[in-house]
Amino acid sequence: MVDGRLSLNQKTTDRIGVAEAVSVCADAGLGWIGLWRDPVATFGLRESADAVMASGLRVSSLCRGGFFPADNEEQFEANIADNLEALQEAVTLGTDVVVLVCGGIAGGDLDRSRRQVVEGLARIVPRASELGVRLAIEPLHPVFAADRSVVVTMAQALDIAEEHPPEVVGVVVDTFHLWWDPEIWAQIRRAGSRIFSYQVCDYLDPLPDILLGRGMMGDGVIEFRRFTEAVVAAGYEGPIEVEIFNDEIWGRDASEVVAEMIERFDRLVI
Amino acid sequence: MVDGRLSLNQKTTDRIGVAEAVSVCADAGLGWIGLWRDPVATFGLRESADAVMASGLRVSSLCRGGFFPADNEEQFEANIADNLEALQEAVTLGTDVVVLVCGGIAGGDLDRSRRQVVEGLARIVPRASELGVRLAIEPLHPVFAADRSVVVTMAQALDIAEEHPPEVVGVVVDTFHLWWDPEIWAQIRRAGSRIFSYQVCDYLDPLPDILLGRGMMGDGVIEFRRFTEAVVAAGYEGPIEVEIFNDEIWGRDASEVVAEMIERFDRLVI
């Protein structure tokens, strides 16, 4: 019996499409799948929603909005428009969580890029609120501060989130990105009901690749049970996504990967 | 005229020995060199001290002590002994700063490893104090949290340092390791007179390699002048080391690298 909280984030099986990922999840007895916008667009938004619906799965989150920083006004507006689209897609897919990877440094200006994240978020909050979609800011590991997310700690993400209502703006707790932070346990307590998503994957040592060297739980240094206990103690009761960027895992049979994921999840995460 | 604060950390010219590095620095008109224990041991401790003395250079720091975490008591004691040796070497080399790279996770236990850093440091403080050697904790970029330093932020380093007298235990401000931290400016102010060393090198985007992909100032995303102003405003008046781990730079002629370093330093750092 698969734990009812376990969700496959489809990034873990990056080389197969939405239809196949949905069917692998359903066959394995999972209750949830986390989707990414690119493969959803490839398969078709409506088609993706229908496939999920037909399978009985629910969508734990949609990745990703964000990428707010821009080095000109036109690009910034285009980024906002893209985020608004992501909200609508989430509604169609039947999920109320959009993960925000906030974006890296634009135009060589870290401070302005950080301000643009704050401004960009504020621009999409009203629409998210109308649609009943929750915005989950994902602090990324500082190794991605230049190119993917100028938001790099839970404290920083919460500082941004707390300017908005707790039912609309929250955070993602992703073990890979946060395990190193001496403040993480205090910040998870602080996050409380603002934890909108909990994602797990391991940090390999040595790290084989900056982007594609993440590990299956148990293959690296992260103490997952401690993370799970912390987010549960903070009040989180939602799905737990396994999201692994790893070239070797992507090369394997998806059903096999999901079977291994279930075993590791039961043994190490919950 | 080369700025009197500029120091070549010999890691920037990793493929030449102490004697050659000293002579390259002296020829270029530098006032300082930062030494590493391995090449010093290779050339000889006494010989290294003599070469520096004869050149008229001063040694800005000795890298590195630290690496406290161990998965057994015997190894922990060996680590302490090694640190005590480093202090003595610093005295022989005529520098009063030993840089502490505190060490990664030992035995799979992050919390214990962090406690061992605190304990190990406390063990060597009395001897450092007797010898007049200052211990500079270097918070490393979180990408090295597993394998090189469980101390990853300036706040964490200062929490540890502040248990000891400000004339004995302080920190290294290294731009590569710290630029991403939203709290860095506040923490540099907090550090004040505990800044014992200031090291610069750039963060390339994309990062070509986790360990050996650091950049010459100007080739990446870091705003050096802002860092320099912050450490100077905090009261730091010591040497500024250029320390670059970069395989491509290591392959070049050392005199050429030092000439470029001087030009970039004048234009971008001070």
Interface residues (C-beta under 8 A of the other chain):
Chain A: G104 I105 G108 L110 R114 H141 P142 V143 A145 A146 D147 V152 T153 A155 Q156 W179 W180 D181 P182 E183 Y203 D205 P206 L207 I210 G220 V221 E223
Chain B: G104 I105 G108 L110 R114 H141 P142 V143 A145 A146 D147 V152 T153 A155 Q156 W179 W180 D181 P182 E183 Y203 D205 P206 L207 I210 G220 V221 E223
